[in-house]
Amino acid sequence: MVIIRLGWENEGADHRANSAASYAATNFGQAGRTTPHPHKFLNRAAPGRAVQAASARFLVAITLWAAVASQAVADSPRPAVDPQLAGRLGAVYRTAIADKPLREAMLGITQTVGANLWLDRSVDPTIPITLSSDSRTFFRTIFEVAEAAGATVVVVDRWILVGHRQRVTALAGVVWSGRDSGLPIEHGEGVIDWPAGTTAAMACQIATGSEAAASLALPHDIWPATRWHGVSRPLATLMVAAQFDRMPLWGGGPNPLDPSRPVIQSWEPLVAPRSIKLDYPVQAGPTASRAASKADSKVIVDRSIDQRFRVAGSPEAHVAAVAAWLLMPPSKSQSSPIDELRFTIRLENIPALRALEELARAGDLELRMTDDVRALMAGRLISLTETDQTVRHLIDLVAQAAGLAATWRGGEVTLSPIGPQTGQGAPPPG
């Protein structure tokens, strides 16, 4: 498996709690009535100042840590897509896909841009996908692959969600809102993985890191090997539960024995808030806001913020806005010279040829080799971890690890065996 990860990187308690309560009233119902919603700690609204005091006491005493996250959503909207991932998705990607299973095709692309893949269990992962060798952006390639499978693709934070529109829209809305837990679910340094043959129940237990998953009755699905990077346990738990249109409701606070494994109080239907505020880059703002307004007539766009368009609207509006933005043709300013493209990679016992092919696609390069070299690389596995390196340097390193030398000529890279005496590659053919 090729995994190319991209590198990027208090006020008073009463004020925090009241901000959360006010945001709940705005998004889930008017002050003075209670609107049923799985995030029960945000639904304690009552008239007047008593509401704020009661809500403050409730939140401070039980879920103050969750109030901080909710205030961040309300008062400090975040980018709809991680900025560096958005940049990678807008880069040109030259590839041809011939009768490749949907999941395999998606993994090859999403891993190249450093995103985690979430594939809806109700979408057949074996659907054969074929695309011509035209040059497209990474996102358009993903979009066309999903379209060929009759699925919708949504990019949220550092994730590529592929599935039926209603489910991926609801999941994206929950992740964008950040209220499926009191933890900063959009960030994390952990790795969540399971081997092929894992059942849905086992995957949920691996994600939560506890026996809490046993309370969620799941069918006896058999899942493929999966590996998610840079993910917190709450987010991983949500991603597993969302396959069954469920989401965790976290308990009264962090687990005192292990804050990375918060207590799950119950499992609720997967429901996103009615309105979310997200920021879009200024160059994409007009396109994104038009798409959002077309999908939701109640969208509000704030253009007064430097270098950003702030859009408030439904999850459906943001799904449309993100797609319209990322489908924009790349501008000349988005084109990166080969020595400016930088990646962080984690290669773990994967075929060297596949790693080189993915890196070449990422750099829009032509990879050349003789049949003898291709045969030499067959079955050769490598492991390599490098941080913030150029595509040129990474190709050189992977080639060297495979016992090859890379010779560069313009946009072409020729692979040849390393000479036994000199350590130099043979001259390129022709």
N, C-alpha and C positions, 0 to 999 in steps of 0.2 A: 504494500500500500504506500502510495506517495502522499505525504502530508507536507504541504508547504504553508507554514504559518507566517502571517504578516505581523511585524512588530509595530506597536503604537501605544502607543500608549497615550460656634453654636449659639443657636439662639435659645431663649427661655423655653422650658418644657410646655408651659401653657400655650405659648404662641405656636409651637410646633403642632400640638394637639388640635388647637382651634383651626389651624390652616388645613389640617387633614379633614376635620369635620366639615369645614366650609367646602372643600373640594368634593367631598362625598355628596353634599346637598346639590352641588352644581351638576354632578355627573349622574347621580342615581335617583334624584327626585328633589322636590322643593323642600326647604326647611319647613318643619311642621308635620311631616308625614314620614313614615318608614317605608322604604322601597325594598322588597325582598331582593337579596343579592348574596352570593356566597361569601363576599368579604364583609362579614357581619360587623366587624369592629368599625366599619365606616358608615354604618346605617343608623347610628344613634342620634337622629336629628329630632329636635323639639323646638318650639318657638322661643324667641328671645334670648337673653343672656344666660338663662338657665341651661339652654342647649349647650352653649360653649363650655360652661363650667362642668356640666355632667360629662360631656364628651371628653373634656380635658382630663377629668379624673379617671374616666374609663381607660383612655389611651395611655395616660402616664402610668397608671397602676398596672396595666396588663400588657399593652403593646406599644410602649413608647418607641421602641426600636422600629416598629412598622410605621409609625407616624412620620418619622424622619424620611423614610423612603417615599411615602405618599406625598409629602410636601415637595420633595424634589421633582416629582412628576407634575405637580400642579404649578409650581412657581418657576421651575427651571427646565423647560422642555429640552429634550435631547435630540440629537440627530436621528432621523428615521433609519439611517444605515450608517454603520461605522465608516467614517470618512476614508480611511485607507482601503477598506474593502470596496467601497464605492469606486475609488480610483482604479483598483485592479479590475473590477467588473467592466469598466469603461475602456479597457485596453483592447487592442485588436488581437484576435485569437484565430489562427489558421488551423483548421482541422477538418478531417472527413470522418464520418461515422458510418459504418456499414453493418447493419443487422446486429448491433450491439444491444444487449439487454439494458433496459431503462436504468436500473440501479447502477450498473457498471459504468454506463455513459455519464451519469450524473456525478458519481464519485470521482471519476477521473478529472472532471472539470472543477468541481467544488473544492477538491483537495488542492488543485493547482493555485486557486486564488486564496486559499487559506480560510475557507469557510466550513462550518459544520453542516452536514446534510441531514434534514429531517424528511423522510419519505413516508407519506400517508400509507398506512397498512392496507387500506381499501383500494389502493392503486396497484395493479399487477406489476411487480418489479422486473418481470421477464419480457415485457412488451419489447419487440425488436425496434430499434431506432436507427434510421438512416438519414444522414445529412450530407449534402454536397460539400466539396472542399472550398467553398467560398470563404473569403475573409469576413469575419463578424467580430463584434465585441464579445467578451466572455459572457456578459449578461444576455445578449441576443441569442447566443448559442444555447444557454440554459433555458431561455424562454421558448425557443423553437423545439428543444428536446421535450420540455414539459407539454407544449402544445400538441406535439405528435402523439403523446400518450393520453391526451384528453384531460390534462391536469393543469392546475393553476400554480404559478410560482410566485412566492413572496420573499423578499429579502428583508430581514429584520435584524438589526444589530449585526451580529457576526454569523447569522444563520441563513441558509437557503431552505425554505419550506416548500415542498412540492406535494400537492394533493388536491382533493376536492375543494372547490372555492370556499364553501361555507366553513369548513373545518380549519383551513389554513388562515382564513381571515380572522376567525375567532381566536386562534392561537397567537397570531401576530398581534392582535389587539391586546391580549393579556400581557405578552412580553413587552410591548411598547409601553403599556401603562405601568408596568413594574409593580403591580399590586398582587401578584400571585404569591408573594411572600414579603416579609419585612426585610429581606436581605437584598443587597445590590445584585440582582440576578443577571444583569447585563454584563457583569464582569466575573472573572474567576480564574484561578490558576490551576485548577484541578483537571485531571483526565478521568473520564468515565468510559469504561469499555467492557465488553463482554464477548465471549467466543461464539462461533456459529453453533446453532442448536440450542441457544438459550431461550427459555420460555418467557412470555411476557411478564409473568409474575416474578421470575428470577431477575429480569432486567429492571423491574421496578424496585426490587430490593437492593440491587447493586447501586441504582441511582440514589435512593434515599440513604443507603448505608446503615439501614436499621430494619427491624422486623415490622415497622409501621406499614409497609406495603402489603402485608398479609391481610389488612382490613379492606383492601380493594379487590373485589372479586373480578378476575380477569379470565378470558377464555384461554385455552391451552394452545396459544400461538407458538410457533417455533420461529425464532428470529435469526437473521444473519449476523455475522460478526460485525460489531459496531465499535467505533472509537471516536469520542468527542473530546476536543481539546479546549482549554481555556473556559471551563464551564463550572459553575457552582452546583452543589448538590440540589438546592431548591429548583434551579432551572432545569437540570437533568431530570428531576422528578416530574416536573411539569411536562417536559417533552415526551416522557413515556406515557403519563396519564392521558395526555391530549390525544393519543392514538385511539382512545376509547371515549372521547368527548368528556373527559373528567379533568378536574384540577384539584390540587391540594389546598385545603384551608389550614393554615398554620396556627398552632396553638398560642398560648399566652406569652411566649418569649423564646429566646434562644435556649437550646438544651444546655443546662449548666455543666453537663459532663463533656459535651462536645458541641461548641457553637456552630460548627460546620454541618451539623445534623439536627436542624430544628425539629420541634415536635409537631407531628401532623395531627390536627384535631379531627378532621373529617375529609371526605372526598365529595366535591360538589360538581355540578354541571359546568362544562367549559363555557363561560360567558364573559365576553369582553365588555368594557364600559362603553357607553353611548358616544362619548366624545373624548378625544385625545389630542394633546398639543405636541406637535413635532416640528423640528427645524429642518429646512432644506437650504442647500447652498444657493447663493444669489444667482449664479449662472443657470441653475435649473429651476429657480423659483417660479417664473412665469409658466413654464410647461407643467410643473407639478401642481401648481395652484389651479390651473385650468382643468386638469384631469380630476383633481379632487372636487372641484365645484360641479363638474359634470356628474360625478357619482353621488354627490350629496349637496343638495341645494342650500343647506344650512351651514356650509363651510364658512369660516371666518379666516381671512388672511391678513396678517400684520406685516407690512413692509417697512416698518420704521426701525427695525433692528439691523445694525451694521452687518453686512455680508451674509445675511440670512433672511429667508422668508419663513415666518412662523405661521403654521397652518393648524387650525383647530377644526376637527371634524371626526366623523365616524371612522371605525377601522376600515370599512369599505372604501372610504374616500382616500385614506392613506395607502391602501393597497394599489389603487388606481394611480395615485400620485407617484409612488415609488417606481412602478412599472414604466410610466411615461417618462420619468426622469432618466432611468437607466437604459431605456431604449433610444435615447437621444444619440444621434451619430457622434462619434468622437471628433473633437476639434483638433486642429493642429497642435494646440497647446497641450493636449492630453497625450500626444505621442512622446514616448520616452526613449531617448537613445539607449542602446544596449547597456552601456556602463552606468546608467542612472536607475535601471530597474533593480530593485533590491528585495530580497526575500529572506525569510527565516525558514529553514527546512528541518524536518525530522523524518528521516528515512529509516525504517525499521524492517530489515530483512525483506526488501522488496527487489524485484528484478531491476538490474542496472539499466537495461535498455528502456524499460518503461519510464524510469526516473529521468533519463536523458531526453526521451521524447516529450515528456511533460514540460521540462525546463525549456526545451527548444520552442514549444508552442507558446509558452509564457513570454518568451522573448521575440516571438514572430521570426524564428530562425529556421533555416533549412538544414536538416541533419543528414549528412551523407556518410555512407560506409559501404564496403564491399560485402558480398554474400558471406565470405569467409569470416569477416569481422562479426557480422550478425550471428553466424553460427557459433562463433567463439563466445559470444555474450549470452547465448541461450542458457537459461537456468542459473545464471550468475546473480547471486543476491548480495546486496550491500546494506550497510547501516551507517548512517552519517547524520550528525546534527551540526548545523551552522546557523549563526545569527547575523542578520542584517548584512548579507553579502550580495554582490552583483550576480546577475544571471551568468555572466561570463565566468566569474570565479567559481560558481557552483558547478557549472558544466565541466570545468577543468578538474575540480575535485572529484566529482562522480566518475568521470572518465578514468582518472588516475586510480581510484579505488577499484575500478573494473579491469585494471591492467591495460588501459588504453591511453592514447594521447589525443588531444583535441587540437586541430589546426584550424585557425580562423582566417576567413577570407570574405570580407564584406558581411553579408547576411547569411553566409554558409559556415557550417561547422563540419569538418571531416574527421571521422574517428578512425584511428589506425593503431595497430599493436605497438606497444612500447618496445624499442630495440633492446635486446638483452645486454648489450655492452654500453651503449651510449645513454640509454634511458630516454632517447628522443623518438618521437613518432615518425613513421614512414611518411614520405611526401604524399600529398593528396593526389588522387587519381586524376588523369587527364591534364 
